């Protein structure tokens, strides 16, 4: 087994832990704003120290700075916020599976906005994804609630971010530079939001346990980014994207094992269909990865 495949598998396993730790903090009384503020602050600080130690230049143009602000407020930051909020209404695994609809939103936006005609495989993937969502909803309208809306909205927001990133001047920057700036800007946005609106006592004075978990969250975020970057260099973006798709399965399994989240045959079938749809959409030959760490 190549080191690239091992790195991609490690990234998928680690990324699957992010919703698990987020849920643990929420069960401990933290709200989404507080969690994301500390998570992104940790990402910003760790990457910043790494850049300082290595004496790397990470300057951006004025245009790139404006795009970074927009992406952090709407796409990247908005996506993680909506997904965390969805955990209040849906099982963590189900919400994460619905979030993984983002590749299909990318396909639809590229077709509707940029007139990129989807090929037969992408159309099949879209149909499979819709069928998968119906199975995940257990053929019932009971799960069509704020949770499913927020989870799908998270996928839409991330899809918008990816499409915008592909069309922006940021695509010339390294992923870790983008994440560094997005982490800092998201920390500022969630910090302001928490200061003005959060009634969580943990916001300004976090508990030792909570602070430790957010540090781990930030470290995992950076680890996933590094592993994905390494894997892409070794085995290419298409194969890396296929392996990373199993992140959602990891989260689904851990949700059942650790939190006793409900599941049945429809959940398993729906998860499998969503995974197949993501794999089909991710099966690309161009050098750009479908997504970066979220």
Backbone bond lengths (Angstrom), bond angles and torsions (degrees), N, CA, C in turn:
res aa  C-N    CA-C-N  psi(-1)  N-CA   C-N-CA  omega(-1)  CA-C   N-CA-C  phi
1 X - - - 1.466 - - 1.534 109.32 -
2 X 1.330 116.48 130.45 1.461 120.06 -176.03 1.523 111.38 -74.08
3 X 1.322 115.57 158.19 1.457 120.78 178.63 1.527 110.92 -64.47
4 X 1.334 116.89 -29.96 1.463 120.28 178.37 1.514 111.96 -63.97
5 X 1.338 116.48 -43.55 1.467 120.77 178.41 1.522 110.41 -65.83
6 X 1.328 116.71 -41.91 1.470 120.67 178.14 1.527 110.43 -61.02
7 X 1.330 116.97 -41.86 1.468 121.06 179.43 1.521 110.96 -64.04
8 X 1.338 117.19 -42.04 1.465 120.83 179.47 1.525 110.90 -65.65
9 X 1.339 116.86 -40.26 1.464 120.72 177.41 1.526 110.62 -64.52
10 X 1.324 116.76 -41.24 1.468 120.56 178.01 1.522 110.50 -62.68
11 X 1.336 116.62 -39.17 1.463 120.77 178.66 1.523 110.95 -64.56
12 X 1.338 116.78 -42.52 1.462 120.75 179.83 1.527 111.20 -63.56
13 X 1.334 116.37 -44.24 1.465 120.47 179.28 1.525 111.22 -64.22
14 X 1.328 116.38 -44.14 1.466 120.28 -178.97 1.521 111.16 -67.31
15 X 1.336 116.66 -42.65 1.467 119.88 -179.93 1.524 111.09 -63.62
16 X 1.333 116.51 -32.49 1.457 119.76 177.64 1.515 113.23 -65.95
17 X 1.339 116.97 -19.05 1.466 121.37 178.35 1.526 112.63 -80.08
18 X 1.332 117.64 -21.36 1.467 120.19 -175.95 1.528 111.89 -59.80
19 X 1.353 119.96 -49.86 1.468 119.01 176.20 1.528 112.64 -62.71
20 X 1.340 117.17 -33.10 1.470 121.01 -179.64 1.526 110.63 -63.24
21 X 1.327 117.14 -46.68 1.467 121.17 179.38 1.523 111.00 -69.59
22 X 1.334 116.29 -35.58 1.467 119.96 176.69 1.523 110.20 -61.96
23 X 1.329 116.43 -44.47 1.462 121.29 178.19 1.526 110.89 -63.09
24 X 1.333 117.03 -39.40 1.466 120.68 179.26 1.524 110.76 -60.95
25 X 1.320 116.53 -41.65 1.465 120.37 178.55 1.522 111.20 -67.14
26 X 1.329 117.00 -38.14 1.465 120.23 179.50 1.526 110.68 -66.81
27 X 1.319 116.75 -38.45 1.468 120.19 176.95 1.521 111.31 -67.56
28 X 1.340 116.20 -21.48 1.461 121.83 178.96 1.528 111.88 -89.08
29 X 1.345 116.25 3.76 1.459 120.35 175.68 1.513 116.01 104.29
30 X 1.311 118.08 -0.31 1.461 120.78 179.21 1.525 110.05 -81.20
31 X 1.330 116.55 145.96 1.459 119.43 173.56 1.525 109.33 -98.39
32 X 1.342 115.59 170.22 1.466 120.80 -175.02 1.519 112.14 -60.62
33 X 1.328 116.72 -39.73 1.467 120.62 -178.23 1.520 111.38 -61.29
34 X 1.320 116.67 -46.16 1.465 121.20 -179.08 1.524 111.45 -64.27
35 X 1.335 115.98 -44.73 1.467 120.34 -179.94 1.525 111.02 -59.40
36 X 1.330 116.27 -47.99 1.463 120.06 -175.95 1.523 111.85 -70.67
37 X 1.331 116.79 -32.71 1.469 119.38 176.95 1.528 110.32 -60.02
38 X 1.329 116.88 -50.87 1.468 120.18 -177.91 1.528 111.60 -70.91
39 X 1.326 117.10 -37.61 1.467 119.83 179.52 1.528 110.53 -60.35
40 X 1.323 116.75 -49.26 1.465 119.32 -176.77 1.524 112.14 -74.16
41 X 1.320 116.89 -29.35 1.469 119.32 175.23 1.528 109.98 -63.69
42 X 1.334 116.06 -41.11 1.469 120.40 178.35 1.528 110.48 -64.35
43 X 1.335 117.23 -43.94 1.468 121.34 178.02 1.527 110.36 -58.53
44 X 1.326 116.14 -46.00 1.468 121.47 -178.76 1.531 111.10 -62.03
45 X 1.323 116.42 -44.09 1.472 120.78 -177.36 1.530 111.32 -68.29
46 X 1.335 117.33 -46.69 1.468 120.39 -177.66 1.527 111.15 -64.13
47 X 1.336 116.70 -47.66 1.464 119.40 179.55 1.524 111.07 -66.06
48 X 1.343 116.11 -37.19 1.460 119.82 178.44 1.517 111.78 -61.45
49 X 1.327 116.10 -44.26 1.468 120.02 177.70 1.527 111.25 -63.01
50 X 1.334 116.19 -38.54 1.469 119.79 179.02 1.525 110.96 -63.76
51 X 1.326 116.62 -41.59 1.467 120.20 178.77 1.527 111.06 -65.48
52 X 1.337 116.03 -38.86 1.470 120.10 179.97 1.529 110.65 -66.40
53 X 1.336 116.43 -45.73 1.467 120.85 -179.07 1.529 110.97 -61.85
54 X 1.336 115.89 -41.66 1.465 119.96 -178.74 1.530 112.58 -84.47
55 X 1.352 115.97 -4.31 1.464 122.06 179.66 1.532 111.87 55.30
56 X 1.328 114.85 44.39 1.461 120.07 179.95 1.527 110.53 -89.79
57 X 1.322 115.94 143.25 1.459 121.42 176.83 1.527 108.41 -88.51
58 X 1.314 115.33 127.67 1.470 119.46 -177.42 1.523 110.30 -129.50
59 X 1.311 116.33 37.80 1.454 120.13 179.73 1.530 110.91 -69.85
60 X 1.334 114.63 149.13 1.461 120.50 175.39 1.520 108.60 -127.75
61 X 1.316 116.04 158.08 1.458 120.59 177.96 1.527 109.82 -79.04
62 X 1.333 115.96 168.59 1.468 119.88 178.17 1.529 110.74 -61.16
63 X 1.329 115.99 -40.13 1.463 119.81 178.91 1.519 110.68 -62.54
64 X 1.317 116.82 -43.41 1.462 120.76 178.87 1.522 111.44 -65.30
65 X 1.326 117.19 -36.20 1.467 121.10 178.60 1.525 110.58 -62.96
66 X 1.334 116.33 -43.18 1.469 120.70 178.74 1.528 110.07 -63.46
67 X 1.324 116.44 -43.26 1.464 120.41 179.68 1.528 111.01 -64.43
68 X 1.308 117.32 -38.18 1.464 120.84 178.45 1.521 111.51 -63.19
69 X 1.326 116.78 -41.54 1.466 120.84 178.14 1.525 110.06 -62.09
70 X 1.332 116.28 -45.19 1.463 120.51 -179.26 1.527 111.25 -64.08
71 X 1.320 117.04 -44.13 1.462 120.60 -178.14 1.524 111.96 -67.11
72 X 1.323 116.87 -37.37 1.463 119.64 -178.85 1.519 111.32 -69.68
73 X 1.324 117.11 -34.85 1.461 120.83 -177.23 1.527 112.02 -78.98
74 X 1.326 116.73 -37.23 1.463 120.25 -172.06 1.527 112.50 -106.37
75 X 1.324 117.43 -55.16 1.455 120.14 -171.79 1.506 114.96 -83.70
76 X 1.312 117.25 -72.07 1.465 122.19 -173.30 1.529 111.60 -65.06
77 X 1.319 116.70 -55.64 1.461 120.41 -179.88 1.516 112.24 -65.89
78 X 1.337 116.33 -41.34 1.459 120.61 179.76 1.514 112.26 -62.20
79 X 1.324 116.22 -38.21 1.457 120.67 -179.66 1.528 111.72 -63.74
80 X 1.326 117.10 -48.33 1.467 120.22 -179.04 1.528 111.50 -67.15
81 X 1.330 116.66 -33.71 1.466 120.34 178.96 1.526 110.52 -66.85
82 X 1.340 117.20 -46.13 1.462 120.82 -179.19 1.525 111.15 -63.69
83 X 1.337 116.77 -39.54 1.465 119.54 179.73 1.524 111.05 -65.70
84 X 1.328 116.88 -43.38 1.469 119.88 178.26 1.525 111.02 -62.49
85 X 1.326 116.97 -39.90 1.463 120.57 178.24 1.524 111.20 -65.17
86 X 1.338 116.66 -33.47 1.464 120.13 -179.83 1.522 111.82 -62.89
87 X 1.338 117.06 -26.99 1.464 120.85 179.49 1.531 111.85 -63.70
88 X 1.328 117.42 -18.02 1.466 120.75 178.10 1.526 111.90 -74.93
89 X 1.343 116.62 -17.54 1.461 120.32 -173.31 1.527 113.72 -120.99
90 X 1.325 116.60 -22.48 1.460 120.87 -176.01 1.525 110.40 -127.96
91 X 1.340 117.52 155.55 1.463 118.99 170.01 1.529 109.75 -56.28
92 X 1.305 115.82 143.25 1.464 121.70 -175.56 1.529 112.36 -56.17
93 X 1.332 116.46 -44.05 1.457 120.23 -178.70 1.510 112.47 -64.17
94 X 1.335 117.07 -41.82 1.460 121.42 179.48 1.521 110.85 -64.90
95 X 1.334 116.30 -44.53 1.466 120.32 179.46 1.530 110.99 -60.75
96 X 1.333 116.42 -41.60 1.465 120.11 -179.93 1.520 111.13 -66.51
97 X 1.329 116.91 -38.53 1.459 120.09 177.31 1.529 110.94 -62.23
98 X 1.331 116.90 -42.01 1.465 120.22 178.78 1.524 110.77 -67.04
99 X 1.335 116.80 -34.47 1.466 120.40 176.06 1.526 110.71 -59.95
100 X 1.328 116.33 -33.62 1.465 119.98 -178.48 1.526 112.88 -73.67
101 X 1.316 116.52 14.80 1.469 120.87 169.23 1.523 110.75 -78.22
102 X 1.349 118.15 -5.97 1.465 120.16 -173.41 1.534 114.79 -58.84
103 X 1.354 120.70 -34.55 1.468 117.36 177.35 1.527 112.58 -61.92
104 X 1.337 116.02 -32.04 1.453 119.13 179.66 1.524 111.39 -72.98
105 X 1.323 116.58 -35.17 1.465 119.64 174.23 1.528 110.37 -63.96
106 X 1.324 116.06 -35.91 1.471 119.85 176.87 1.523 109.79 -61.72
107 X 1.333 116.65 -46.10 1.465 121.10 179.66 1.525 110.55 -59.53
108 X 1.341 116.82 -45.91 1.464 120.66 -177.89 1.522 111.75 -65.90
109 X 1.332 117.00 -41.64 1.467 119.92 -179.88 1.522 111.79 -67.34
110 X 1.317 116.54 -39.68 1.462 119.46 178.27 1.526 110.39 -63.99
111 X 1.342 116.75 -33.67 1.464 120.62 179.35 1.524 111.80 -75.54
112 X 1.335 116.86 -43.37 1.464 120.65 -174.91 1.521 112.92 -79.11
113 X 1.326 116.80 -39.03 1.466 120.36 -173.99 1.526 111.88 -92.57
114 X 1.322 116.00 -44.51 1.469 119.64 -174.87 1.529 112.66 -105.39
115 X 1.345 115.60 8.05 1.469 121.62 174.65 1.532 112.82 56.19
116 X 1.332 114.87 32.28 1.463 119.45 176.44 1.520 108.17 -85.88
117 X 1.305 116.27 110.90 1.455 120.54 -175.75 1.525 110.34 -70.87
118 X 1.342 117.24 119.66 1.470 119.13 -179.98 1.524 110.70 -70.09
119 X 1.322 116.29 142.63 1.460 119.17 178.53 1.526 110.31 -79.43
120 X 1.323 115.26 179.05 1.462 120.17 -175.14 1.525 111.58 -62.19
121 X 1.329 116.83 -38.89 1.470 120.14 -178.82 1.526 110.89 -62.50
122 X 1.330 116.64 -42.03 1.466 119.94 -179.51 1.525 111.31 -68.29
123 X 1.326 117.57 -34.80 1.459 120.16 176.85 1.533 110.47 -66.60
124 X 1.327 115.69 -40.58 1.471 119.65 176.57 1.526 110.15 -63.44
125 X 1.343 116.26 -41.86 1.464 120.97 178.94 1.521 111.08 -61.18
126 X 1.329 116.63 -39.34 1.465 120.88 179.11 1.523 110.52 -63.28
127 X 1.335 116.67 -44.31 1.463 120.76 179.06 1.529 111.01 -64.45
128 X 1.330 116.28 -40.11 1.471 120.47 178.72 1.522 110.56 -64.68
129 X 1.336 116.93 -40.86 1.469 120.77 180.00 1.521 111.35 -63.19
130 X 1.322 116.71 -43.33 1.468 120.38 178.91 1.526 110.12 -62.26
131 X 1.327 115.79 -42.81 1.467 120.02 177.01 1.527 110.80 -62.77
132 X 1.334 115.91 -40.77 1.460 120.35 178.30 1.516 112.58 -61.75
133 X 1.326 116.63 -40.87 1.466 120.56 178.42 1.524 110.40 -62.98
134 X 1.343 116.71 -40.25 1.469 120.81 178.75 1.532 110.20 -61.94
135 X 1.330 116.75 -42.31 1.472 120.33 177.21 1.526 110.97 -64.98
136 X 1.340 116.85 -43.30 1.465 120.21 179.87 1.521 110.97 -61.76
137 X 1.330 116.23 -32.74 1.460 120.78 178.13 1.528 111.63 -79.26
138 X 1.350 115.54 0.45 1.468 121.57 175.71 1.525 111.95 62.72
139 X 1.349 116.37 30.26 1.463 122.53 179.51 1.525 111.60 54.30
140 X 1.305 116.53 31.67 1.462 121.62 -176.91 1.523 110.41 -134.87
141 X 1.328 115.24 147.45 1.461 119.80 177.03 1.528 111.69 -82.74
142 X 1.338 116.78 -3.65 1.468 119.98 -178.27 1.525 111.77 -63.08
143 X 1.341 116.61 -31.86 1.462 120.28 -178.95 1.527 112.72 -90.79
144 X 1.337 116.03 0.19 1.467 119.00 174.61 1.527 106.68 -84.15
145 X 1.311 115.88 83.98 1.455 121.81 -176.77 1.520 109.08 -135.40
146 X 1.334 115.68 -167.71 1.467 119.19 -179.83 1.523 111.53 -59.46
147 X 1.321 116.78 -32.13 1.454 119.69 -179.12 1.518 112.43 -62.95
148 X 1.343 116.17 -48.48 1.464 119.36 179.69 1.516 111.50 -67.17
149 X 1.338 116.65 -36.29 1.470 120.44 177.15 1.529 110.19 -63.66
150 X 1.334 116.50 -44.58 1.469 120.63 179.97 1.527 111.43 -65.70
151 X 1.341 116.99 -41.86 1.463 120.41 -179.07 1.527 111.34 -65.49
152 X 1.331 116.42 -45.47 1.466 119.61 177.10 1.528 110.64 -67.40
153 X 1.343 115.80 -35.58 1.464 119.59 176.03 1.514 111.43 -63.28
154 X 1.330 116.02 -34.50 1.461 120.53 176.02 1.523 110.76 -64.15
155 X 1.332 115.90 -43.50 1.461 120.00 176.51 1.515 111.78 -62.56
156 X 1.339 116.48 -40.65 1.466 120.72 177.83 1.519 111.03 -63.72
157 X 1.333 116.93 -44.34 1.470 121.06 -179.55 1.526 111.02 -62.24
158 X 1.339 115.97 -41.11 1.466 118.62 179.39 1.527 110.87 -69.97
159 X 1.335 115.87 -35.13 1.460 119.57 175.71 1.517 111.55 -62.94
160 X 1.336 116.39 -42.37 1.468 120.99 176.91 1.523 110.21 -61.22
161 X 1.324 115.53 -41.89 1.469 120.30 179.03 1.525 110.97 -60.92
162 X 1.339 117.05 -45.77 1.462 120.52 -177.82 1.523 111.86 -65.05
163 X 1.341 116.10 -44.07 1.466 119.89 179.45 1.524 110.23 -63.97
164 X 1.332 116.12 -43.89 1.468 120.32 179.63 1.519 110.86 -64.08
165 X 1.336 116.19 -38.78 1.464 120.48 179.89 1.528 110.88 -62.46
166 X 1.329 115.79 -41.23 1.462 120.44 -179.75 1.524 111.85 -64.51
167 X 1.340 116.23 -27.65 1.465 120.01 -177.18 1.526 112.32 -98.07
168 X 1.320 118.09 -0.87 1.463 121.65 -173.58 1.521 111.91 -100.87
169 X 1.324 115.01 175.15 1.467 120.75 177.40 1.525 111.72 -78.32
170 X 1.339 117.44 -7.16 1.465 120.93 -178.66 1.522 112.48 -73.12
171 X 1.326 117.17 -17.69 1.464 119.16 -176.68 1.527 112.31 -65.59
172 X 1.332 116.64 -11.56 1.472 119.80 177.15 1.529 111.84 -84.73
173 X 1.348 117.20 -10.59 1.463 121.42 -178.77 1.526 110.96 -89.69
174 X 1.324 116.84 154.71 1.458 121.35 173.65 1.526 109.51 -68.82
175 X 1.343 115.61 150.25 1.460 120.24 -179.50 1.524 112.37 -56.37
176 X 1.334 117.05 -43.20 1.467 118.86 -176.31 1.518 111.89 -68.64
177 X 1.334 118.06 -27.84 1.468 120.23 174.98 1.523 109.76 -69.49
178 X 1.330 115.93 -42.41 1.467 120.17 177.78 1.526 110.27 -61.58
179 X 1.340 116.40 -46.49 1.466 120.28 -179.07 1.524 111.01 -64.52
180 X 1.327 117.56 -35.17 1.461 121.24 177.86 1.525 110.44 -59.67
181 X 1.316 116.75 -51.30 1.465 119.97 -178.79 1.525 111.87 -69.62
182 X 1.338 116.54 -40.70 1.462 119.01 177.76 1.523 110.80 -63.43
183 X 1.344 116.50 -38.35 1.461 120.03 177.61 1.515 111.88 -61.17
184 X 1.333 116.33 -45.57 1.462 120.13 179.29 1.511 112.56 -64.26
185 X 1.336 116.64 -45.04 1.464 120.55 -179.01 1.527 111.41 -67.98
186 X 1.340 116.94 -40.48 1.467 119.99 177.60 1.528 110.67 -63.72
187 X 1.334 116.97 -38.23 1.467 120.45 177.25 1.524 110.33 -61.48
188 X 1.327 116.52 -40.54 1.469 120.52 178.37 1.525 110.36 -64.89
189 X 1.338 116.82 -48.12 1.465 120.57 -178.15 1.526 111.56 -62.49
190 X 1.331 116.61 -47.20 1.464 119.18 -179.48 1.526 111.10 -71.46
191 X 1.327 117.08 -28.76 1.460 120.15 175.26 1.521 111.49 -64.72
192 X 1.327 116.10 -45.07 1.471 120.67 177.83 1.522 110.23 -64.30
193 X 1.338 116.33 -43.84 1.457 120.56 179.33 1.524 110.81 -61.42
194 X 1.327 116.25 -43.95 1.459 120.01 179.61 1.515 112.61 -65.84
195 X 1.334 116.55 -39.69 1.460 121.21 179.76 1.529 111.51 -63.24
196 X 1.346 115.41 -38.83 1.461 119.74 -175.27 1.527 113.37 -85.54
197 X 1.337 116.14 -36.48 1.462 118.07 -168.52 1.527 115.46 -121.09
198 X 1.325 118.34 -19.96 1.460 119.11 -174.99 1.525 111.34 -75.56
199 X 1.334 115.33 134.29 1.464 120.11 174.66 1.529 110.02 -105.36
200 X 1.323 115.61 18.70 1.464 121.58 -178.60 1.525 109.67 -84.69
201 X 1.314 116.89 121.44 1.466 121.27 -178.53 1.527 111.77 -66.43
202 X 1.343 116.58 -17.93 1.463 120.60 -178.97 1.527 111.96 -77.82
203 X 1.348 117.31 -9.25 1.461 118.50 -171.76 1.520 112.11 -62.73
204 X 1.321 117.40 -49.48 1.462 120.69 -177.15 1.526 112.55 -91.11
205 X 1.325 116.66 -32.57 1.470 120.20 -178.55 1.526 108.20 -126.97
206 X 1.330 117.73 83.23 1.463 120.38 -177.68 1.523 111.76 -71.60
207 X 1.322 115.48 152.09 1.462 119.92 174.83 1.526 109.14 -69.96
208 X 1.330 116.07 160.83 1.469 120.33 -179.93 1.526 110.82 -61.12
209 X 1.338 116.34 -42.04 1.462 120.75 179.49 1.523 110.72 -63.29
210 X 1.336 115.99 -46.19 1.457 120.34 -179.21 1.516 112.11 -63.39
211 X 1.326 115.87 -43.02 1.465 119.85 -179.78 1.527 110.52 -63.28
212 X 1.336 116.30 -40.96 1.466 120.60 179.51 1.530 110.73 -62.27
213 X 1.335 116.43 -43.06 1.464 119.92 -179.89 1.525 111.66 -64.36
214 X 1.343 117.07 -37.75 1.467 118.96 179.32 1.526 111.00 -70.04
215 X 1.326 116.90 -33.90 1.473 119.73 175.05 1.531 109.56 -63.47
216 X 1.339 116.14 -42.38 1.464 120.37 177.66 1.528 110.08 -63.13
217 X 1.337 117.00 -41.33 1.464 121.24 177.47 1.524 111.07 -57.82
218 X 1.322 115.82 -47.83 1.454 120.28 179.45 1.517 111.87 -62.51
219 X 1.333 116.04 -42.52 1.466 120.56 -179.75 1.527 110.88 -64.79
220 X 1.341 116.87 -40.01 1.463 120.30 178.26 1.525 110.40 -64.10
221 X 1.329 116.73 -41.01 1.465 120.89 178.60 1.526 110.83 -56.00
222 X 1.325 116.27 -45.83 1.469 120.95 -179.85 1.526 110.66 -69.64
223 X 1.337 116.73 -40.17 1.468 120.81 178.91 1.529 110.93 -59.78
224 X 1.330 116.00 -45.56 1.466 120.14 179.41 1.525 110.52 -60.32
225 X 1.326 115.92 -44.89 1.466 120.45 179.21 1.526 111.02 -58.06
226 X 1.329 116.67 -46.03 1.461 120.86 -178.74 1.529 111.44 -65.39
227 X 1.331 116.70 -41.67 1.460 120.50 179.94 1.526 111.63 -66.40
228 X 1.337 116.15 -41.21 1.467 119.88 178.44 1.525 110.47 -63.17
229 X 1.325 116.34 -44.70 1.467 120.65 179.23 1.524 111.09 -60.97
230 X 1.336 116.26 -43.74 1.469 121.26 178.81 1.529 110.58 -63.33
231 X 1.347 116.15 -44.17 1.463 120.45 -178.12 1.526 111.45 -64.23
232 X 1.328 116.62 -41.17 1.465 120.22 -180.00 1.523 110.72 -60.92
233 X 1.327 116.31 -39.45 1.467 120.18 179.62 1.527 111.61 -67.68
234 X 1.340 116.95 -31.18 1.466 120.70 -176.02 1.534 113.23 -89.45
235 X 1.333 117.43 -42.51 1.469 119.67 -173.13 1.520 113.49 -121.78
236 X 1.341 118.20 -1.33 1.455 120.76 178.44 1.516 112.87 92.57
237 X 1.328 115.48 160.62 1.466 120.84 -174.54 1.520 112.84 -71.21
238 X 1.348 117.54 -36.11 1.461 120.06 -176.72 1.524 111.57 -63.97
239 X 1.326 116.79 -51.01 1.463 120.47 -178.94 1.527 111.00 -66.06
240 X 1.330 116.64 -36.35 1.468 120.17 177.37 1.522 110.56 -62.54
241 X 1.343 116.56 -45.27 1.466 121.06 -179.48 1.524 111.20 -61.80
242 X 1.332 116.83 -37.32 1.459 120.33 179.57 1.526 111.23 -63.30
243 X 1.323 116.55 -42.80 1.470 120.63 -178.86 1.527 110.75 -71.48
244 X 1.333 116.78 -40.74 1.462 121.20 -179.32 1.522 111.39 -61.08
245 X 1.336 117.09 -27.90 1.467 120.54 -179.16 1.524 112.03 -58.26
246 X 1.331 117.59 -24.09 1.465 121.14 -179.24 1.531 112.21 -73.30
247 X 1.328 116.82 -4.80 1.470 120.94 173.71 1.520 110.95 -53.32
248 X 1.348 116.22 -43.59 1.464 120.37 -177.89 1.522 111.29 -63.56
249 X 1.326 117.12 -36.39 1.465 121.10 178.43 1.525 110.32 -66.92
250 X 1.329 116.33 -40.04 1.468 121.07 177.44 1.527 110.11 -58.75
251 X 1.335 116.08 -46.88 1.465 120.40 179.97 1.519 111.22 -63.35
252 X 1.328 116.90 -42.10 1.464 121.23 -179.68 1.529 110.55 -61.11
253 X 1.322 116.88 -46.20 1.472 121.15 -179.67 1.526 111.08 -65.02
254 X 1.329 117.16 -44.97 1.465 120.58 -179.64 1.527 111.19 -65.19
255 X 1.330 116.84 -33.38 1.462 120.06 177.31 1.518 111.63 -62.78
256 X 1.338 115.89 -40.32 1.467 121.00 178.81 1.526 110.64 -70.06
257 X 1.337 116.59 -45.09 1.467 121.58 -175.37 1.527 112.10 -71.37
258 X 1.333 117.31 -46.63 1.464 121.14 -173.05 1.523 113.68 -86.89
259 X 1.333 117.05 -34.90 1.463 119.83 -173.63 1.526 113.34 -115.97
260 X 1.325 116.37 2.56 1.457 119.48 178.70 1.508 113.33 62.21
261 X 1.325 117.26 33.42 1.463 120.35 -178.91 1.524 110.11 -67.67
262 X 1.342 116.78 143.39 1.469 120.34 -176.06 1.529 112.43 -69.50
263 X 1.304 115.37 148.20 1.466 121.22 174.63 1.520 108.59 -155.24
264 X 1.314 116.00 158.12 1.460 121.56 175.15 1.528 108.70 -150.36
265 X 1.310 116.21 -169.43 1.457 119.76 -178.85 1.515 112.87 -60.27
266 X 1.340 116.50 -38.95 1.463 120.04 179.43 1.527 111.40 -63.79
267 X 1.337 115.98 -36.45 1.468 119.92 178.41 1.524 110.53 -62.50
268 X 1.324 116.16 -44.60 1.467 120.76 -178.96 1.526 110.82 -65.26
269 X 1.345 116.02 -45.15 1.470 119.79 179.49 1.526 110.46 -63.74
270 X 1.347 116.16 -44.98 1.462 120.26 -180.00 1.514 112.31 -61.69
271 X 1.339 116.01 -42.29 1.468 120.07 178.57 1.524 110.56 -63.16
272 X 1.337 115.66 -41.42 1.459 119.68 178.58 1.520 112.15 -63.22
273 X 1.329 116.69 -42.04 1.466 120.66 179.33 1.525 111.39 -65.47
274 X 1.335 116.80 -41.65 1.464 119.94 178.11 1.524 110.55 -62.77
275 X 1.327 115.91 -39.82 1.465 120.25 179.56 1.531 110.48 -64.40
276 X 1.333 116.35 -42.79 1.466 120.32 178.24 1.522 110.82 -61.81
277 X 1.339 116.67 -42.36 1.469 119.98 -179.06 1.526 111.40 -63.53
278 X 1.338 116.26 -41.29 1.469 120.10 178.90 1.527 110.37 -64.87
279 X 1.334 116.70 -41.68 1.464 120.74 179.52 1.528 110.72 -62.62
280 X 1.335 116.78 -42.16 1.465 120.20 179.95 1.524 111.53 -63.73
281 X 1.331 116.31 -43.99 1.461 119.79 -179.53 1.519 110.59 -68.55
282 X 1.334 116.49 -33.93 1.465 120.52 -176.68 1.527 112.59 -78.24
283 X 1.317 116.92 -11.30 1.461 120.15 -176.99 1.514 109.00 -76.90
284 X 1.333 115.41 82.00 1.459 122.84 -175.38 1.519 109.52 -120.80
285 X 1.313 114.67 161.44 1.462 119.50 -179.51 1.509 112.98 -113.21
286 X 1.349 118.74 -5.56 1.453 119.78 179.94 1.513 109.88 -80.20
287 X 1.347 118.60 163.14 1.454 121.25 -172.16 1.510 114.98 -78.36
288 X 1.336 118.85 -9.56 1.457 120.34 -175.76 1.513 110.40 -90.27
289 X 1.328 118.97 129.38 1.449 121.31 178.04 1.515 110.47 -68.48
290 X 1.327 115.89 150.59 1.456 119.61 179.79 1.505 111.67 -66.90
291 X 1.299 117.21 -31.08 1.457 119.07 -178.57 1.514 110.12 -148.22
292 X 1.320 114.63 165.53 1.450 120.61 170.76 1.507 106.86 -119.51
293 X 1.286 115.81 174.63 1.461 120.60 -175.63 1.524 112.07 -54.00
294 X 1.357 113.26 140.10 1.452 118.73 178.49 1.516 110.53 -122.29
